[in-house]
Amino acid sequence: MPNNVLVCVTRQKNCAKLIQKGVELTKEEKSCLNVIHVVNENDKLLYGLSDGDALEYLFEITKEVGANLVVKRSKDVIKSIIEYAEETQCTHVVLGSSNNPSSNFVSKLQKKLPDVEFVL
């Protein structure tokens, strides 16, 4: 069965590693790779880069692997990710590890997306 993978990237430049993990999960024929970057309305897209440079960086690395890229600004990052995951019927969500273990970010996503496999 083909995988429909959603990679959630953050403002860190190491997001290329997460995207590569998504690529590994989409080796099966007819699998689909989506990359989403949701930022709070008042934040920059990537640390240390202008929004234009950040978009270009994300566009280039997703284009290289044939992924679909979605960038959103939102007041509710978790809700935006959940809505997009449901819209694309994803089977897997790839996330980086959190610097703030008390944020419950992953557990909130897992609770709302119980049929999705999470890869951390």
C-alpha positions as CSV (number, residue, x, y, z in Angstrom):
1,M,0.0,0.0,0.0
2,P,1.4,3.4,-0.9
3,N,2.4,5.8,1.8
4,N,1.1,9.4,2.0
5,V,3.8,11.1,4.0
6,L,3.6,14.5,5.6
7,V,6.8,16.1,6.8
8,C,6.4,18.9,9.3
9,V,9.4,21.3,9.1
10,T,10.2,24.1,11.5
11,R,12.3,27.2,11.4
12,Q,15.5,25.2,11.7
13,K,17.7,24.8,8.6
14,N,18.2,21.1,9.4
15,C,14.7,20.5,8.0
16,A,16.4,18.8,5.0
17,K,17.1,15.7,7.3
18,L,13.4,15.4,8.0
19,I,12.5,15.7,4.3
20,Q,15.0,13.0,3.6
21,K,13.3,10.7,6.1
22,G,10.1,11.4,4.3
23,V,11.7,10.4,1.0
24,E,12.7,7.1,2.6
25,L,9.1,6.4,3.5
26,T,7.9,7.1,0.0
27,K,10.0,4.6,-1.8
28,E,6.9,2.5,-2.6
29,E,5.2,3.1,-5.9
30,K,2.5,5.7,-6.0
31,S,3.5,7.1,-2.6
32,C,3.2,10.8,-2.0
33,L,5.4,13.3,-0.1
34,N,4.0,16.5,1.3
35,V,6.0,19.0,3.3
36,I,4.3,21.6,5.5
37,H,5.7,24.5,7.3
38,V,3.3,26.4,9.6
39,V,4.5,29.4,11.5
40,N,2.9,31.7,13.9
41,E,1.6,34.8,12.2
42,N,4.2,37.0,13.8
43,D,7.3,34.8,13.4
44,K,9.9,34.5,10.6
45,L,9.8,31.5,8.3
46,L,13.4,30.4,9.1
47,Y,15.9,31.7,11.7
48,G,18.5,33.9,10.2
49,L,16.9,34.2,6.8
50,S,14.5,36.7,5.3
51,D,11.1,35.2,4.4
52,G,12.0,35.3,0.7
53,D,15.3,33.4,1.2
54,A,13.5,31.0,3.5
55,L,10.8,30.2,0.9
56,E,13.4,29.8,-1.8
57,Y,15.4,27.4,0.5
58,L,12.3,25.3,1.3
59,F,11.2,25.3,-2.4
60,E,14.6,24.1,-3.6
61,I,14.9,21.2,-1.2
62,T,11.4,20.0,-1.8
63,K,11.7,20.4,-5.5
64,E,14.8,18.2,-5.5
65,V,12.9,15.3,-4.0
66,G,9.6,15.9,-5.9
67,A,7.6,16.8,-2.8
68,N,4.6,19.1,-2.5
69,L,5.3,22.2,-0.3
70,V,2.8,24.1,1.7
71,V,3.7,27.1,3.8
72,K,1.0,28.6,6.1
73,R,0.9,31.3,8.7
74,S,-1.5,30.6,11.4
75,K,-2.5,31.5,15.0
76,D,-3.0,27.7,15.7
77,V,-0.1,25.7,14.3
78,I,-1.4,22.3,15.6
79,K,-4.9,22.8,14.1
80,S,-3.4,23.8,10.7
81,I,-1.2,20.7,10.6
82,I,-4.1,18.4,11.6
83,E,-6.4,19.9,8.9
84,Y,-3.8,19.5,6.2
85,A,-3.0,15.9,7.3
86,E,-6.7,15.1,7.1
87,E,-7.1,16.9,3.8
88,T,-4.2,14.9,2.3
89,Q,-5.2,11.6,4.0
90,C,-1.7,11.1,5.2
91,T,-0.5,7.8,6.6
92,H,2.7,9.0,8.2
93,V,3.8,12.2,9.8
94,V,7.5,13.0,10.2
95,L,8.5,15.4,12.9
96,G,11.8,16.5,14.5
97,S,12.4,16.2,18.2
98,S,11.2,19.0,20.4
99,N,13.5,21.2,22.4
100,N,10.6,21.6,24.8
101,P,9.3,18.2,26.0
102,S,6.6,19.8,28.1
103,S,4.9,21.4,25.0
104,N,2.9,18.2,24.3
105,F,3.0,19.1,20.6
106,V,3.4,15.5,19.4
107,S,0.8,14.1,21.8
108,K,-1.8,16.6,20.7
109,L,-1.2,15.6,17.0
110,Q,-1.3,11.9,17.9
111,K,-4.6,12.3,19.8
112,K,-6.3,14.1,16.8
113,L,-4.7,11.8,14.2
114,P,-5.0,8.3,15.8
115,D,-4.7,6.3,12.5
116,V,-1.5,8.0,11.5
117,E,2.0,6.6,12.1
118,F,4.3,9.2,13.6
119,V,8.1,9.1,12.9
120,L,10.2,11.2,15.2
